Amino acid sequence: MTAQQQNPAQRSGSGPVQRAGLKPVTPLKRVSIILIEPVSVFEFAVAVEIFGLDRHEEGYEPFDFRICTEHPERPMVAKAVTPFSINATHGLDAVRGSQLVIASATPPRGENGYPPAVLDAIRQAHDDGAIVMSFCSGAFLLGAAGLLDDRPSTTHWMYSDDLQREVPTTRVDPDVLYVDDGSVVTSAGTSAGIDAALHVIRRELGQEIATRIARRMVVPPHRDGGQQQFVDLPLPIDDSEALGGLLAWMVDNLATQHSAGSLARRVNMSERTFARKFAAETGTTPHKWINQHRVLEARRLLEETDQTIEQIADRVGFNSSVVLRDHFRRHVGLPPLDYRRRFGQLQQT
């Protein structure tokens, strides 16, 4: 199941179970996170914040949270400019019996770069029936363990092509926050780990507990997995003799209404030849390419100016604010005004 909520009833044994005279109990009790150095600190902290704090005052029992690594007696180096270390509390043997196992983020090492004992622990946890979840580049660890074979997955958009190359049988979706495939959940970069973790809690324990944790963290209780990552599209560097500087000219003239015919004439080609060469250079059609860069420029204007949606639509070459909103939601996953509220620099000063 890709980027959607899964009904707890669809997962054998999942969801709260009411016993007479007692509070609901759930199989999601023990949570282990597996660390490999250098440890990406934010993703590790997300797991601690969501699963590692005592929240009796929130009305539910704390998780049995275990920080696991191959050699717990050795301090682990954190990924940071200023060096510091993290001490794990458990070895890999403590992973056994966990209902949720998290592969935390660390810079990708290549298919054969991970400790075999770590890969074995992840495989064993999955075979034992645990949910296995990755944060950001932790997806590479799941891929090396063979858990992404023939599954959909995601990771940070910067790493999505690398993950697809390393695990060719997975289907990497770089445009979503997380992918729920039942027993394997992968999440995108940084804060998407929060969304994936809250999604798993909601799926296994119910909406109420997920909302309590989200309220305590002051984050939205639910962002659908299908919401796109905020990917920065690169501005074109047109050193191609085939298109003769056309891409840079198109970016400088977004407000102009272009057609395949007018663009072909500009570079003295037939429409058929132009379409073939444009696709070879960019991987898409002129119409899709220019609309992507119109949205990119609209994002910049929303962030840096107080221009109205109508003014921005006119400036970037969309016919109306309605057309801008349609393309913006399709490419970014948010309406323009919501995007401005989150990322507008004028509103944050």
C-alpha positions in Angstrom: 0.0 0.0 0.0 1.7 3.1 -1.2 1.5 6.4 0.6 -1.9 5.8 2.1 -3.2 4.9 5.5 -3.7 1.2 6.0 -6.7 0.1 8.0 -5.5 -1.6 11.2 -7.9 -4.4 10.6 -5.9 -5.3 7.5 -2.8 -6.1 9.6 -3.1 -9.2 11.6 -3.1 -8.5 15.3 -2.8 -4.7 14.8 -4.8 -2.0 16.6 -5.8 -1.7 20.2 -7.5 -4.6 21.8 -10.0 -3.9 24.7 -9.9 -6.4 27.6 -12.6 -6.4 30.2 -11.8 -3.9 33.0 -8.4 -3.0 31.6 -7.0 -0.3 29.4 -6.6 -1.3 25.7 -3.4 -3.2 25.0 -1.5 -3.3 21.7 1.2 -5.3 20.2 3.2 -2.1 19.5 5.1 -2.0 22.8 8.8 -2.5 22.2 10.5 -0.2 19.7 14.2 -0.5 18.7 16.2 1.9 16.7 19.4 0.6 15.0 22.2 3.1 14.7 25.2 3.0 12.4 27.8 5.7 12.6 28.0 8.5 11.7 24.6 8.9 13.3 22.3 11.5 11.7 21.2 13.3 14.8 17.9 14.8 13.8 16.4 11.5 12.6 17.7 9.8 15.8 16.1 12.5 17.9 12.8 12.1 16.1 12.7 8.5 17.2 13.6 9.4 20.8 11.0 12.2 20.9 8.2 10.0 19.6 9.0 6.6 21.1 11.6 7.2 23.8 9.9 9.6 26.3 7.8 8.7 29.3 4.3 10.0 28.5 2.3 8.8 31.5 0.7 12.2 31.8 -0.6 11.8 28.2 -2.7 8.8 29.3 -0.7 5.8 27.9 2.2 3.6 28.9 5.6 4.5 27.5 7.2 2.3 24.9 10.1 0.0 25.7 12.5 2.0 23.6 15.9 0.4 22.8 18.9 2.1 21.2 20.8 -0.7 19.5 24.1 -1.0 17.7 26.6 -3.7 16.9 29.1 -2.6 19.5 27.2 -0.8 22.4 30.4 -0.5 24.4 31.8 1.9 21.9 30.6 5.6 21.7 29.2 6.3 18.2 30.3 9.3 16.2 27.5 11.7 15.3 27.2 13.4 11.9 28.1 17.0 12.7 30.8 19.6 12.1 31.6 19.7 15.8 32.4 16.1 16.8 30.4 14.5 19.6 29.3 10.9 20.4 26.2 8.9 21.2 26.2 5.9 23.5 23.8 3.1 22.6 22.0 1.3 25.4 21.7 -2.2 23.8 23.4 -4.6 21.4 21.7 -6.1 18.4 20.4 -9.0 20.4 18.0 -6.6 22.1 16.2 -6.1 18.7 14.6 -9.5 19.0 11.0 -9.2 20.3 10.5 -5.7 19.1 7.2 -4.9 17.3 8.8 -1.9 15.5 12.4 -1.6 14.3 13.7 1.7 13.0 16.7 1.9 10.6 17.9 5.4 11.4 19.6 7.7 8.9 23.3 7.5 8.1 25.2 8.4 4.9 24.7 5.7 2.3 27.5 3.2 2.2 26.7 1.1 -0.9 25.2 -2.3 -1.0 28.1 -4.1 0.6 29.1 -1.4 3.1 26.9 -2.3 6.1 27.9 -4.7 8.9 26.5 -8.2 8.2 25.3 -8.5 11.8 23.1 -5.4 11.4 21.6 -6.7 8.2 20.9 -10.0 9.9 19.2 -8.3 12.8 16.9 -6.4 10.5 16.0 -9.5 8.5 15.4 -11.5 11.6 13.1 -8.7 13.0 11.1 -8.7 9.8 10.9 -12.5 9.7 9.7 -12.4 13.3 6.8 -10.1 12.3 8.1 -6.7 13.3 7.2 -3.6 11.4 10.5 -2.3 9.9 10.7 1.5 9.2 13.5 3.6 7.8 14.1 7.3 8.3 15.6 9.1 5.3 18.8 7.4 4.1 18.0 4.4 6.4 16.2 3.1 3.3 19.6 2.0 2.0 20.0 -0.2 5.0 16.7 -1.9 4.3 17.6 -2.3 0.7 20.9 -3.9 1.6 19.0 -6.3 3.9 16.7 -7.3 1.0 13.5 -5.8 2.4 12.8 -3.4 -0.4 12.9 -6.1 -3.2 9.6 -5.9 -5.2 8.3 -3.2 -2.9 7.5 0.5 -3.3 9.8 2.8 -1.3 11.0 6.3 -0.8 14.0 8.2 0.6 15.3 11.8 0.6 14.9 13.1 -2.9 18.7 13.7 -3.1 19.2 10.0 -2.8 16.3 8.6 -4.7 18.2 7.9 -8.0 21.0 6.2 -6.0 18.5 4.0 -4.1 16.9 3.0 -7.4 20.2 2.0 -8.8 21.2 0.0 -5.7 17.9 -1.8 -5.4 16.6 -2.0 -9.0 13.6 -4.2 -8.0 12.1 -1.5 -5.7 9.9 1.3 -7.0 11.3 4.5 -5.5 8.8 7.4 -5.4 10.8 10.6 -4.8 7.7 12.8 -4.5 6.0 11.5 -1.3 6.7 11.8 2.4 6.4 8.2 3.3 5.4 4.8 1.8 3.5 2.3 3.8 3.8 -1.2 2.4 2.4 -3.0 5.4 5.4 -4.5 7.3 7.9 -2.1 5.7 7.6 1.7 5.9 10.1 4.1 4.4 10.2 7.8 4.8 11.7 10.7 3.0 14.1 13.3 4.2 14.4 14.8 7.7 10.9 15.8 9.0 9.1 13.2 6.9 10.3 10.7 9.6 7.9 12.5 12.0 5.0 11.9 9.6 5.9 8.3 9.0 6.3 7.6 12.8 3.0 9.3 13.6 1.4 7.4 10.8 2.5 4.0 12.2 1.3 5.0 15.7 -2.0 6.0 14.2 -2.2 2.8 12.2 -1.3 0.6 15.2 -2.6 2.4 18.2 -5.3 4.7 16.8 -5.8 8.4 16.1 -6.2 9.5 19.7 -2.7 8.6 20.8 -1.1 9.9 17.6 -2.9 13.2 18.1 -1.7 13.5 21.7 1.9 12.9 20.7 1.6 15.4 17.8 0.1 18.0 20.0 2.9 17.6 22.5 5.5 18.0 19.7 3.5 20.9 18.2 3.4 19.2 14.7 0.4 18.3 12.5 -1.1 15.0 13.6 -1.4 13.8 10.0 0.2 14.7 6.7 -0.8 12.3 4.1 2.1 10.2 2.7 1.2 11.3 -0.8 2.0 14.9 -0.1 5.1 15.8 -2.1 8.5 16.5 -0.8 9.5 20.2 -1.3 12.1 19.4 -4.0 14.2 22.3 -5.3 14.4 21.9 -9.0 17.8 23.1 -10.4 17.8 26.0 -12.8 19.0 24.9 -16.2 22.6 25.0 -17.2 22.3 24.9 -21.0 25.6 24.1 -22.5 24.0 21.9 -25.1 24.8 22.6 -28.7 21.6 20.8 -29.6 19.3 23.4 -28.2 21.6 26.4 -28.6 20.8 28.2 -25.3 17.1 27.8 -25.6 16.5 26.5 -22.0 18.1 29.6 -20.4 16.1 31.8 -22.8 12.9 30.1 -21.8 13.5 30.7 -18.1 14.2 34.3 -18.8 10.9 34.5 -20.7 8.5 32.5 -18.6 5.6 35.0 -19.1 5.7 34.4 -22.9 3.3 31.9 -24.2 5.4 29.3 -25.9 4.4 26.5 -28.3 6.3 23.6 -29.7 6.1 25.4 -33.1 7.4 28.8 -31.9 10.3 27.1 -29.9 11.2 25.0 -32.9 11.4 28.0 -35.1 13.6 29.8 -32.7 16.3 27.1 -33.0 15.6 26.6 -36.8 14.3 23.1 -36.5 11.3 21.2 -37.7 8.8 20.4 -34.9 9.5 16.7 -35.1 13.3 17.2 -34.8 12.9 19.7 -32.1 10.6 17.5 -30.0 13.0 14.6 -30.3 16.1 16.7 -29.3 14.2 18.4 -26.5 13.2 15.1 -25.0 16.7 13.8 -25.3 18.1 16.8 -23.5 15.5 17.2 -20.8 13.6 13.9 -20.5 10.3 15.6 -20.9 8.2 17.8 -23.3 8.5 21.6 -23.7 5.1 22.1 -22.2 5.9 20.1 -19.0 9.4 21.6 -18.7 8.2 25.2 -18.9 5.4 24.6 -16.4 7.9 23.0 -14.0 10.0 26.2 -14.1 7.0 28.4 -13.9 6.0 26.7 -10.7 9.6 27.0 -9.4 9.6 30.8 -10.1 6.1 31.0 -8.4 7.6 29.4 -5.3 10.4 31.9 -5.2 8.0 34.8 -5.5 5.7 33.4 -2.8 8.7 33.0 -0.5 10.3 36.4 -1.2 7.6 38.9 -2.2 4.1 40.0 -1.1 2.7 39.9 -4.7 -0.8 38.5 -5.0 -1.5 35.1 -6.5 -3.0 36.9 -9.6 0.2 39.0 -10.0 2.4 36.0 -9.7 0.3 34.0 -12.2 0.7 36.8 -14.7 4.4 37.1 -14.1 5.3 33.5 -14.5 3.1 32.9 -17.6 0.1 31.1 -16.3 -3.2 32.4 -17.8 -4.9 32.9 -14.4 -4.6 32.3 -10.7 -6.8 29.3 -11.2 -4.3 27.7 -13.6 -1.4 28.6 -11.2 -3.2 27.0 -8.3 -3.8 23.8 -10.3 -0.2 23.4 -11.4 1.2 24.5 -8.0 -0.8 21.8 -6.1 0.1 19.2 -8.7 3.9 19.9 -8.5 4.3 21.0 -4.8 1.4 19.3 -3.1 0.1 22.5 -1.4 -2.0 25.4 -2.5 0.0 28.6 -3.1 -1.3 30.4 0.0 -0.5 27.5 2.3 3.0 27.4 0.8 3.5 31.1 1.5 2.3 30.7 5.1 4.9 28.0 5.7 7.8 29.4 3.7 7.2 33.0 3.1 10.2 35.0 4.4 8.2 38.3 4.7 5.8 36.6 7.1 8.6 35.2 9.2 10.4 38.5 9.8 
